Amino acid sequence: MRQHHRTFRLIGSLLLVAAGASLTGAAPAQAASPTPLDRVIPAPASVAPADTPYRITGGTRIRVDDSRETRRVGDYLAAILRPSTGYPLPVTAQGTGGIRLRLAQGSFGAEGYRLDSGGKGVTITAAGPAGLFHGVQTLRQLLPAAVEKDSVQPGPWLVAGGTIKDTPRYGWRGAMLDVSRHFFSVDQVKRYIDQLALYKINKLHLHLSDDQGWRIAIDSWPRLATYGGSTQVGGGPGGYYTKADYKEIVRYAASRHQEVVPEIDMPGHTNAALASYADLNCNGVAPPLYTGTNVGFSSLCVGKEITYDFVDDVIRELAALTPGKYLHIGGDEAHSTSHEDYVKFMDRVQPIVAKYGKTVVGWHQLTGATPAKGALAQYWGLDSTSAEEKAQVAAAARNGTGIVLSPADRIYLDMKYTADTPLGLDWAGLVEVKRSYDWDPGDYLPGAPASAIRGVEAPMWTETLSKSADLEYMAFPRLAGAAELGWSPASTHDWERYKVRLAAQAARWEALEINFYRSPQVPW
């Protein structure tokens, strides 16, 4: 498995410099042309090619402003480039030329950047460190795929000349990982975070509780994790994150400019909690732990005050661990909760989220109650979802509720590609790569104003997925398309051009040892 922290191999560098110096200065035996500026994913907002490329050599420096944030991005870039190039690539505030990362005021927004490349160097300019980081992801894709390898490669390391000006279409570009159906370790989550970073994803939504497992330690209700987290789908050992584990995930995500959005699903999808504490059940009897995949059978007891003590404690402890703005309260598939009780529950729970300084996110069934001011509803319906249900969500959008789009028959990453896909489910349909890409978030939900659409999120449910290779096979190549829907201007959206750019990603995924599906729709 590829490691998160890549180390500079000094011996390899010295050998390359000593034995292969002619490669760094002379023309290679086989002519190489740099990757065109418009070949990257997500598609940049604006591209202006120029003739002269920049060549990274043993003398290249990574120049940074005299700020901690810029140096962090510079160190991240150096850690990617050093193993494959064999070059020292010092990160320094001194000198001229080379690769420059700079913060400056401009029309970049919080996450946009400008990349200028020419014979003397490459400069990435942004208003904040997130923009610099996203610009570095673009730079990675402009270099040969071999730059991702952990051993010295021959190069040459050319960056096409010209200018990219780039800002995201949406502020919410998310990926959800269900760690409840199957538990994934801290290192496995970090691996996924690194993969999300490649495509400028900025939200990591962690589905931390469900019928099959409770995955976060709560000091005031310790059996939630120790007992409720002790199994998973199929009866495996499960697991849970200590508070230190969760903080490490949050820290690592932040280092990749991703905000963690934790989810505690309620009032349904709660069997792991109900099994852990009998008093949370209306009848005072704890059900057995559950390792199946059916949904909709569990519910917190809406009429008992202890339910809200429980919710308050969980949200208080989780909010204290989470520096981000949002806390997701689920709300989907509460089939064992009456509509009246559902509304009553959401009216009690949403103010608790606000009390602890967080903004509510819920699945779109939240719009059947009264969403709190500023709340976001995550739409997971299908093209075939009833007009009435879509109208309910659109009405909430017109009343100020923001919408995050996760249509299940478009970007649920756990849906099978074809009937023969060995992993995944098909309840929402078969979702090949073209279908997952070929829709426009701006006009997807009838009656919802475009201004209400906050962005897109690609969920990964894990009923059938138990290891990193499984996640990767279902995410790639569809994750790249979801990221482009969230980042790129609608004017760049074209399947015929996109599939060519997507095919070019294969070599990079191979270099990164990412397992992926070779869709026959893509000209690999």
C-alpha positions as CSV (number, residue, x, y, z in Angstrom):
1,M,0.0,0.0,0.0
2,R,1.3,3.5,-0.9
3,Q,2.4,5.4,2.2
4,H,1.0,8.8,3.1
5,H,4.3,10.4,4.0
6,R,6.8,10.1,1.2
7,T,10.4,10.4,2.0
8,F,13.2,11.9,-0.1
9,R,15.6,9.2,-1.2
10,L,19.0,11.0,-1.0
11,I,20.9,8.0,-2.4
12,G,18.7,7.9,-5.5
13,S,19.1,11.6,-6.0
14,L,22.9,11.4,-5.8
15,L,23.0,8.5,-8.2
16,L,20.8,10.3,-10.7
17,V,22.9,13.5,-10.5
18,A,26.2,11.6,-10.8
19,A,25.3,8.9,-13.3
20,G,22.6,10.6,-15.3
21,A,23.4,14.3,-15.2
22,S,23.2,14.4,-19.0
23,L,19.5,13.5,-18.8
24,T,18.8,16.6,-16.7
25,G,20.5,18.9,-19.1
26,A,20.4,17.4,-22.6
27,A,17.4,16.5,-24.7
28,P,16.0,13.1,-23.9
29,A,16.5,10.3,-26.4
30,Q,12.7,10.4,-27.1
31,A,11.1,13.8,-27.6
32,A,8.6,14.6,-25.0
33,S,5.9,17.2,-25.1
34,P,4.2,18.6,-21.9
35,T,0.6,17.9,-20.9
36,P,-1.6,20.6,-22.4
37,L,-2.9,23.1,-19.8
38,D,-6.5,22.1,-20.6
39,R,-6.0,18.4,-20.1
40,V,-6.5,18.5,-16.3
41,I,-9.5,17.4,-14.2
42,P,-11.5,19.4,-13.0
43,A,-11.5,21.5,-16.1
44,P,-10.0,25.0,-15.3
45,A,-12.2,28.1,-15.7
46,S,-9.8,29.7,-18.1
47,V,-6.7,28.5,-20.1
48,A,-4.4,30.5,-22.2
49,P,-1.5,28.4,-23.7
50,A,1.9,29.8,-24.5
51,D,4.9,28.3,-26.3
52,T,7.7,28.0,-23.8
53,P,7.4,25.2,-21.2
54,Y,9.2,25.2,-17.8
55,R,11.6,22.3,-17.1
56,I,12.1,21.1,-13.5
57,T,15.8,20.2,-13.0
58,G,18.2,19.5,-10.2
59,G,18.6,23.2,-9.7
60,T,14.9,24.0,-9.3
61,R,13.8,25.5,-6.0
62,I,10.3,25.8,-4.5
63,R,10.0,29.4,-3.5
64,V,7.5,30.4,-0.8
65,D,6.3,33.5,0.8
66,D,7.5,34.1,4.4
67,S,4.3,32.5,5.9
68,R,3.7,29.2,7.6
69,E,0.7,28.4,5.4
70,T,2.6,28.9,2.2
71,R,5.6,26.9,3.5
72,R,3.2,24.0,4.4
73,V,2.0,23.8,0.8
74,G,5.6,24.1,-0.5
75,D,6.6,21.2,1.8
76,Y,3.7,19.1,0.5
77,L,4.7,19.8,-3.1
78,A,8.3,18.9,-2.4
79,A,7.3,15.6,-0.8
80,I,5.4,14.7,-4.0
81,L,8.2,15.7,-6.4
82,R,11.4,14.6,-4.6
83,P,11.0,10.8,-4.7
84,S,10.3,10.6,-8.5
85,T,12.6,13.3,-9.8
86,G,15.5,12.6,-7.4
87,Y,16.0,16.3,-7.1
88,P,16.6,18.1,-3.8
89,L,14.0,20.9,-4.5
90,P,14.7,23.0,-1.4
91,V,11.7,24.9,-0.1
92,T,13.0,28.5,0.5
93,A,12.0,32.1,0.6
94,Q,15.2,33.0,-1.3
95,G,16.2,33.2,-5.0
96,T,14.4,33.7,-8.3
97,G,12.8,31.4,-10.9
98,G,11.8,27.8,-10.1
99,I,8.4,27.0,-8.7
100,R,6.9,29.9,-6.8
101,L,4.0,29.8,-4.4
102,R,2.7,33.2,-3.4
103,L,-0.3,34.7,-1.6
104,A,-1.7,37.9,-3.0
105,Q,-5.0,39.8,-3.2
106,G,-7.0,39.2,-6.4
107,S,-10.2,37.8,-7.8
108,F,-9.4,34.3,-6.7
109,G,-12.0,33.8,-3.9
110,A,-11.2,31.5,-1.0
111,E,-10.1,28.6,-3.2
112,G,-9.2,29.9,-6.6
113,Y,-5.7,30.4,-8.0
114,R,-3.7,31.5,-11.0
115,L,-0.9,29.4,-12.5
116,D,1.6,31.0,-14.8
117,S,4.2,28.9,-16.6
118,G,7.1,29.8,-18.8
119,G,10.8,29.1,-19.5
120,K,12.0,30.7,-16.3
121,G,9.5,29.1,-13.9
122,V,6.0,28.3,-12.6
123,T,4.2,30.7,-10.3
124,I,1.0,29.8,-8.4
125,T,-0.8,32.8,-6.9
126,A,-3.8,32.6,-4.6
127,A,-5.6,34.7,-2.0
128,G,-5.3,31.9,0.6
129,P,-3.5,28.6,1.2
130,A,-6.5,26.5,-0.1
131,G,-6.1,28.1,-3.5
132,L,-2.3,27.4,-3.5
133,F,-3.0,23.8,-2.6
134,H,-5.6,23.4,-5.4
135,G,-3.1,25.0,-7.8
136,V,-0.5,22.4,-6.7
137,Q,-3.0,19.7,-7.7
138,T,-3.2,21.2,-11.2
139,L,0.6,21.4,-11.4
140,R,0.8,17.6,-10.5
141,Q,-1.5,16.8,-13.4
142,L,0.5,19.0,-15.8
143,L,3.6,16.8,-15.0
144,P,4.0,13.3,-16.3
145,A,2.1,10.6,-14.4
146,A,5.5,9.1,-13.3
147,V,5.9,12.1,-10.9
148,E,3.6,10.2,-8.5
149,K,6.0,7.2,-8.1
150,D,8.0,6.6,-5.0
151,S,11.3,5.8,-6.9
152,V,13.5,7.9,-9.2
153,Q,12.1,8.2,-12.7
154,P,13.9,9.4,-15.9
155,G,11.7,12.5,-16.7
156,P,11.9,15.0,-18.3
157,W,9.7,17.1,-16.1
158,L,8.1,19.6,-18.3
159,V,5.2,22.0,-17.4
160,A,3.4,23.5,-20.5
161,G,3.7,27.2,-20.9
162,G,0.8,29.6,-20.4
163,T,-1.7,30.7,-17.8
164,I,-4.6,29.1,-16.0
165,K,-7.1,31.2,-14.0
166,D,-9.3,29.0,-11.9
167,T,-12.1,29.4,-9.4
168,P,-14.6,26.8,-8.3
169,R,-18.3,26.9,-9.4
170,Y,-19.5,25.6,-6.0
171,G,-18.2,26.0,-2.4
172,W,-19.3,22.5,-1.4
173,R,-17.5,19.7,-3.3
174,G,-17.8,16.7,-1.0
175,A,-17.3,13.0,-0.7
176,M,-19.0,10.9,1.9
177,L,-17.5,7.8,3.4
178,D,-19.7,5.3,5.3
179,V,-17.5,3.9,8.1
180,S,-20.5,2.4,9.8
181,R,-21.5,-0.5,7.6
182,H,-17.8,-1.5,7.4
183,F,-15.2,0.1,9.6
184,F,-12.2,1.7,8.0
185,S,-9.0,2.5,9.9
186,V,-7.5,5.9,10.4
187,D,-4.8,5.1,7.8
188,Q,-7.5,3.9,5.3
189,V,-9.4,7.2,5.7
190,K,-6.1,9.1,5.2
191,R,-5.5,7.3,2.0
192,Y,-8.9,8.2,0.7
193,I,-8.3,11.9,1.8
194,D,-5.2,12.0,-0.3
195,Q,-7.1,10.6,-3.3
196,L,-9.9,13.2,-2.8
197,A,-7.3,16.0,-2.7
198,L,-6.2,15.1,-6.3
199,Y,-9.5,16.5,-7.6
200,K,-9.9,19.5,-5.3
201,I,-12.6,17.9,-3.0
202,N,-13.0,20.1,0.0
203,K,-15.5,18.3,2.3
204,L,-15.1,14.9,3.8
205,H,-18.5,13.7,5.2
206,L,-18.0,10.9,7.6
207,H,-21.1,8.7,8.3
208,L,-20.2,7.8,11.8
209,S,-23.3,5.9,13.1
210,D,-25.8,3.5,11.7
211,D,-27.7,0.3,12.5
212,Q,-24.5,-1.8,12.1
213,G,-22.0,0.2,14.0
214,W,-21.3,3.3,16.1
215,R,-17.8,4.6,15.2
216,I,-16.9,7.5,17.5
217,A,-16.1,7.4,21.2
218,I,-18.5,9.4,23.4
219,D,-17.3,9.8,26.9
220,S,-20.7,10.3,28.5
221,W,-22.1,7.2,26.7
222,P,-19.1,4.9,26.5
223,R,-21.0,1.7,25.4
224,L,-21.9,3.4,22.1
225,A,-18.4,2.7,20.8
226,T,-17.3,-0.2,22.9
227,Y,-20.4,-2.3,22.3
228,G,-22.3,-0.5,19.5
229,G,-19.0,-0.4,17.5
230,S,-18.1,-4.0,18.1
231,T,-19.5,-5.4,14.8
232,Q,-20.3,-4.5,11.2
233,V,-22.1,-5.9,8.1
234,G,-21.5,-9.6,7.9
235,G,-20.5,-9.9,11.5
236,G,-16.9,-8.7,11.4
237,P,-15.1,-7.2,14.4
238,G,-16.1,-3.6,13.5
239,G,-14.1,-0.9,15.4
240,Y,-14.4,2.8,16.4
241,Y,-12.3,5.9,16.5
242,T,-11.0,7.2,19.8
243,K,-11.2,10.9,20.2
244,A,-7.5,11.1,19.4
245,D,-8.2,9.0,16.2
246,Y,-10.9,11.4,15.1
247,K,-8.8,14.4,15.8
248,E,-6.0,12.9,13.7
249,I,-8.5,12.4,10.8
250,V,-9.6,16.0,11.2
251,R,-6.0,17.3,11.3
252,Y,-5.0,15.3,8.2
253,A,-8.0,16.3,6.2
254,A,-7.3,20.0,7.1
255,S,-3.7,19.5,5.8
256,R,-5.3,18.6,2.5
257,H,-7.8,21.6,2.8
258,Q,-10.8,19.3,3.5
259,E,-13.4,20.1,6.1
260,V,-14.7,17.1,8.0
261,V,-18.5,17.0,8.3
262,P,-19.4,14.3,10.9
263,E,-22.8,12.6,10.7
264,I,-24.8,11.0,13.5
265,D,-27.8,9.6,11.7
266,M,-31.1,9.9,13.6
267,P,-33.9,9.3,14.5
268,G,-33.6,6.2,12.3
269,H,-30.5,4.1,11.4
270,T,-29.9,3.9,15.2
271,N,-29.9,0.2,16.1
272,A,-26.3,0.3,17.3
273,A,-27.2,3.0,19.8
274,L,-30.4,1.3,20.8
275,A,-28.5,-2.0,21.3
276,S,-26.0,-0.1,23.5
277,Y,-28.5,1.6,25.9
278,A,-31.9,0.0,26.7
279,D,-33.3,3.3,28.0
280,L,-33.2,4.8,24.5
281,N,-35.9,2.3,23.4
282,C,-39.5,3.1,24.0
283,N,-40.0,-0.3,25.6
284,G,-36.8,-0.1,27.7
285,V,-35.5,-3.3,26.0
286,A,-32.2,-3.2,24.0
287,P,-32.4,-5.0,20.6
288,P,-29.5,-7.3,19.6
289,L,-26.6,-5.9,17.5
290,Y,-27.4,-5.9,13.8
291,T,-25.1,-7.1,11.0
292,G,-27.5,-7.1,8.1
293,T,-28.3,-4.5,5.4
294,N,-32.0,-3.8,5.7
295,V,-33.0,-0.2,6.5
296,G,-35.8,1.7,8.1
297,F,-36.6,-0.6,11.1
298,S,-35.0,1.4,14.0
299,S,-36.0,4.6,15.7
300,L,-35.0,6.6,18.8
301,C,-37.9,7.0,21.2
302,V,-39.1,10.5,20.4
303,G,-41.3,10.8,23.4
304,K,-38.6,10.1,26.1
305,E,-36.6,13.0,27.5
306,I,-33.5,10.7,27.8
307,T,-33.4,10.7,24.0
308,Y,-32.7,14.5,24.0
309,D,-30.1,14.1,26.9
310,F,-28.4,11.5,24.7
311,V,-28.6,13.7,21.6
312,D,-27.3,16.8,23.5
313,D,-24.3,14.8,24.9
314,V,-23.4,13.3,21.6
315,I,-23.6,16.6,19.7
316,R,-21.8,18.5,22.4
317,E,-18.8,16.1,22.4
318,L,-18.7,15.7,18.7
319,A,-18.9,19.5,18.1
320,A,-16.0,20.0,20.5
321,L,-13.9,17.7,18.4
322,T,-14.9,19.2,15.0
323,P,-13.5,22.6,14.0
324,G,-15.6,22.8,10.8
325,K,-18.9,24.6,10.5
326,Y,-21.3,21.7,9.9
327,L,-22.8,18.8,11.7
328,H,-24.9,16.3,9.9
329,I,-27.9,14.8,11.7
330,G,-29.0,12.4,9.0
331,G,-32.8,12.1,9.0
332,D,-33.3,9.7,6.1
333,E,-35.3,6.5,6.0
334,A,-37.0,7.0,9.4
335,H,-39.7,4.6,8.4
336,S,-40.3,3.5,12.0
337,T,-40.9,7.1,13.1
338,S,-44.3,8.7,12.5
339,H,-44.3,12.0,10.5
340,E,-45.6,13.8,13.6
341,D,-42.8,12.3,15.7
342,Y,-40.2,13.1,13.0
343,V,-41.2,16.7,13.0
344,K,-41.2,16.9,16.8
345,F,-37.7,15.3,16.9
346,M,-36.2,17.6,14.3
347,D,-37.7,20.6,16.1
348,R,-35.9,19.5,19.3
349,V,-32.6,18.4,17.8
350,Q,-31.8,21.3,15.3
351,P,-31.5,23.9,18.1
352,I,-29.1,21.6,20.0
353,V,-26.8,21.7,16.9
354,A,-27.0,25.5,16.9
355,K,-26.4,25.6,20.7
356,Y,-23.0,24.0,20.1
357,G,-22.0,26.4,17.4
358,K,-22.7,24.2,14.3
359,T,-24.9,24.5,11.2
360,V,-27.3,21.7,10.5
361,V,-27.0,19.4,7.5
362,G,-29.6,16.7,7.0
363,W,-30.6,14.3,4.2
364,H,-33.4,15.9,2.1
365,Q,-36.2,14.3,4.2
366,L,-35.4,17.1,6.7
367,T,-37.4,19.4,4.3
368,G,-40.5,17.4,5.4
369,A,-40.0,19.1,8.8
370,T,-39.0,22.7,9.2
371,P,-35.3,23.1,8.4
372,A,-33.5,25.5,10.8
373,K,-32.4,28.9,9.4
374,G,-29.2,28.3,7.4
375,A,-29.6,24.5,7.3
376,L,-28.5,22.5,4.3
377,A,-30.5,19.6,2.8
378,Q,-28.6,16.9,1.0
379,Y,-30.7,15.6,-1.9
380,W,-30.2,11.9,-2.6
381,G,-33.3,11.1,-4.7
382,L,-33.4,9.7,-8.3
383,D,-34.3,11.1,-11.6
384,S,-37.5,9.1,-11.1
385,T,-38.3,10.4,-7.6
386,S,-41.8,11.7,-7.4
387,A,-42.5,15.3,-8.5
388,E,-44.2,15.8,-5.1
389,E,-41.0,14.9,-3.2
390,K,-38.8,17.0,-5.5
391,A,-41.3,19.9,-5.1
392,Q,-40.9,19.7,-1.3
393,V,-37.2,20.1,-1.5
394,A,-37.4,22.9,-4.1
395,A,-39.9,24.8,-1.9
396,A,-37.4,24.6,1.0
397,A,-34.7,25.8,-1.3
398,R,-36.9,28.8,-2.2
399,N,-37.3,29.5,1.5
400,G,-33.6,29.7,2.1
401,T,-32.5,26.1,2.7
402,G,-29.3,25.4,0.8
403,I,-29.1,22.2,-1.3
404,V,-26.2,19.8,-1.7
405,L,-26.9,17.5,-4.6
406,S,-26.1,13.7,-4.3
407,P,-28.6,12.1,-6.7
408,A,-28.3,8.4,-6.0
409,D,-28.6,7.3,-9.6
410,R,-25.9,9.8,-10.6
411,I,-23.1,10.0,-8.0
412,Y,-23.7,7.4,-5.4
413,L,-20.3,5.8,-5.8
414,D,-21.4,2.4,-4.4
415,M,-23.9,1.8,-7.2
416,K,-22.8,-0.9,-9.7
417,Y,-21.4,0.3,-13.0
418,T,-23.0,-2.7,-14.8
419,A,-24.9,-5.8,-13.8
420,D,-21.6,-7.6,-13.8
421,T,-19.8,-5.3,-11.3
422,P,-18.6,-7.6,-8.5
423,L,-19.1,-4.9,-5.8
424,G,-21.8,-2.4,-4.9
425,L,-25.6,-2.3,-5.0
426,D,-28.1,-1.5,-7.7
427,W,-31.2,-0.3,-6.0
428,A,-30.8,3.1,-7.6
429,G,-29.9,1.6,-10.9
430,L,-26.7,0.9,-12.8
431,V,-24.5,4.0,-13.0
432,E,-21.8,3.9,-15.7
433,V,-19.2,6.6,-16.0
434,K,-21.1,8.7,-18.5
435,R,-24.3,8.7,-16.5
436,S,-22.5,9.8,-13.4
437,Y,-20.9,12.8,-15.2
438,D,-23.5,13.9,-17.7
439,W,-25.9,16.1,-15.7
440,D,-25.8,19.8,-14.6
441,P,-26.2,20.5,-10.9
442,G,-27.5,24.0,-11.8
443,D,-30.7,22.8,-13.3
444,Y,-31.1,19.3,-11.9
445,L,-33.8,20.0,-9.3
446,P,-36.9,21.5,-10.8
447,G,-38.1,24.7,-9.1
448,A,-35.0,25.1,-7.0
449,P,-33.2,28.4,-7.6
450,A,-29.7,28.0,-8.9
451,S,-28.6,30.3,-6.0
452,A,-29.7,27.6,-3.5
453,I,-27.4,24.9,-4.9
454,R,-24.4,24.9,-2.6
455,G,-22.6,22.1,-4.5
456,V,-22.4,18.4,-5.0
457,E,-21.3,15.4,-2.9
458,A,-20.5,11.8,-3.9
459,P,-21.4,9.4,-1.2
460,M,-19.8,6.0,-0.7
461,W,-21.9,3.5,1.2
462,T,-20.1,0.4,2.3
463,E,-22.5,-2.5,2.7
464,T,-20.4,-4.5,0.2
465,L,-17.0,-2.7,0.6
466,S,-14.5,-3.7,3.2
467,K,-11.1,-2.6,2.0
468,S,-9.4,0.3,0.4
469,A,-9.2,-1.4,-3.0
470,D,-13.0,-1.8,-2.9
471,L,-13.5,1.9,-2.3
472,E,-11.1,2.8,-5.1
473,Y,-12.7,0.6,-7.6
474,M,-16.1,2.1,-7.0
475,A,-14.8,5.7,-6.7
476,F,-12.5,5.8,-9.7
477,P,-13.3,6.9,-12.3
478,R,-16.6,8.4,-11.2
479,L,-15.2,10.5,-8.3
480,A,-13.2,12.6,-10.8
481,G,-16.5,13.5,-12.7
482,A,-18.3,14.4,-9.5
483,A,-15.4,16.7,-8.6
484,E,-15.6,18.4,-12.0
485,L,-19.3,18.9,-11.6
486,G,-18.6,20.8,-8.4
487,W,-15.6,22.8,-9.5
488,S,-15.7,23.5,-13.2
489,P,-17.9,26.1,-15.1
490,A,-21.0,24.7,-16.8
491,S,-19.5,25.9,-20.1
492,T,-16.7,23.3,-19.9
493,H,-19.1,20.4,-19.4
494,D,-18.9,18.1,-22.4
495,W,-18.7,14.3,-22.2
496,E,-16.8,13.8,-25.4
497,R,-14.0,16.0,-24.3
498,Y,-14.2,14.9,-20.7
499,K,-13.7,11.2,-21.5
500,V,-10.4,12.0,-23.3
501,R,-9.2,13.9,-20.3
502,L,-10.4,11.1,-18.0
503,A,-8.5,8.4,-20.0
504,A,-5.3,10.4,-19.4
505,Q,-5.7,9.9,-15.7
506,A,-5.2,6.2,-15.9
507,A,-1.4,6.3,-15.8
508,R,-1.5,8.6,-12.8
509,W,-3.8,6.2,-10.9
510,E,-1.5,3.3,-11.8
511,A,1.5,5.2,-10.5
512,L,-0.4,5.9,-7.3
513,E,-1.5,2.2,-7.1
514,I,-5.2,3.2,-7.1
515,N,-7.5,0.4,-8.1
516,F,-10.0,1.6,-10.8
517,Y,-12.7,0.4,-13.2
518,R,-11.7,0.5,-16.8
519,S,-15.1,1.5,-18.2
520,P,-15.6,0.6,-21.9
521,Q,-17.1,4.1,-22.3
522,V,-13.6,5.7,-21.8
523,P,-10.9,5.5,-24.4
524,W,-8.2,4.3,-22.1
